Amino acid sequence: MSADTRPPISASLRIRNKIMETFQRLGLPVGPIHLLKVRGRKSGKEYSNPVAPVEIAGTQYVLQAFPESDWVKNVRAAGEGVMVRGRKHWHVRLEEVPLSERGPIVRELPKQVPMGVGIYVKNGVVEDASPEAFERAAPRIPVFRVVPD
């Protein structure tokens, strides 16, 4: 792998993300998708990323299929952002979940967001779409607790 550790993002994924952003901006939420807006750690520019939160006992979590992506680095640096769902916006703190607590959270992803599982398998983050595979892969999956301000 080259010095650039960012994961390759396919053109089709970029197009799907832009479509989801457009629907959200028009006030038309799609499925469980939200937009997460976070300031870039270097540029200070606001970036929007579609996310599908997992909810456990009233707490939302966002997970990322690209562990070393700029998205993850920006969230770690900013520690906050804005969640958008249709026309609703709310400021949130984003707390990274310790490795030891991730298993039960990531195990929920295939149950709650089955349409999002394929990208984790395709990226090689998990071996298959089972909750058990997600739990085994928990240390490799960045997880952030969404705390409304």
N, C-alpha and C positions, 0 to 999 in steps of 0.2 A: 504494500500500500504506500502511496506517496505521502509526503509531509502533510498534505491536506487531509485531515481526519474527518471531514464532513461526509456524511453518507450521500451516495448518489440519489438524487430525487428525479424520478422519471417525469417526462413531460406530461404523461397522462395524470399523474398525481398532482402536478402543479395546476393543470386545467381543472381537475375536480375540486381542488382547494379554492380556486378563484370562483368557480360556480357556487360553492357553498357560501363564500363571502358575499357574493352578489345577492343570493337569496336572503341572507341575514340582513343586509343593508336595505333590502326592499321590505323588510318586516315579515318575511316568510320563512319561519323556522322549518327545518327539514329534519325529521326523525329526532334523535337525541343530540344533534349537533348544536354546539354553541361556538361563538368566536371568542378566542382569548387574545386580548390586545396587551402587548408587553413592549416596553421600551428596549431598544437595542443597547447592549452593554458598551459598544464602541461608538455608534453613530448617534444614539439618543433618539433615533427615529422610532415611531411606533409601528410595530409589526402585528399583523393579525394572522392567527392560525386557527383553523377549525379543530375543535376538540369534542369528544363525546364523553362527558363525565360519567364516572361510575359512582353510584350513591350507596352508602352503607350507613344505616342508623341515622339518617338525616344529614350526613356529612358527604360532600362531593369531593371526588379525587379526579385529577387529570393524569393520564399516563401517556407515555411517548414511545412510539415504535422505533424511533431513531435515537438511540441513547446518547450519541455524541453530537447531536444536531445543534445548530445555532439556537433553535427554539429552546432547548434545555439549558444551554449556557446563558441565554438571555433571562430566562425565568430564575435561574439560580442567582444571577447578578441583581436583578430588579427586586425579587421577593414580593412583587405586587403586580397587579394588572387590572384590566377591566374585562368582565365577562359580558357577552352580548348574546341575547336570545331574542330573535325578532327585533322588535322596537325597544326592548328593555335592556338597560345597561346598569351594571353595578360594579363598584370598586371592590377588589378582593386582595387579600394577602395570600401568598402562595408559599406554603411551608413544605420543604422536601421531607418525605416520610423516611425514617431510618430503615436501613436494609432489613433489620430484624422484624419490622412490622408490615412489610410489603406483601407477604404471601397471601393472606386472606383477602387483601384488596385486589391484587392482580388476578386472583382466582375468579373474581366476579366478572371480569371483562367479557369472557366468552358467553356468559349467561345474560348480561345486561346489554352488551353491544356486539352481538354476533357479526354484524356487517363489518366491524373494524378488525376482526381477528386475522383476516387474510394478510394484511400488511405485516403483522408480527411474524407470521409463518414465512412469508416471502423474504423478509429481511434476515431470516435465520435467528431471530431473537428467541423464538419458541420452536419446538420440533413439530408440534401439531396443535390443533385447535381445542384441545381438552383443558378443562380447568386445572388438572394436575400438571400439565406441561407449563401452564402459565405460572403456577405456584413454584415449580422448580426453577423457572427463569426469573423469578422475582428480583434477585440481586442485579440483574442486567436491565431491568425496566425502571426508568425514572418515574417516580410517583410523587405528585404534589397534592397536598391537602388544600382545598379551596376554603378560605375563611372570609366570609363577607365582612366588610368594614362597616 
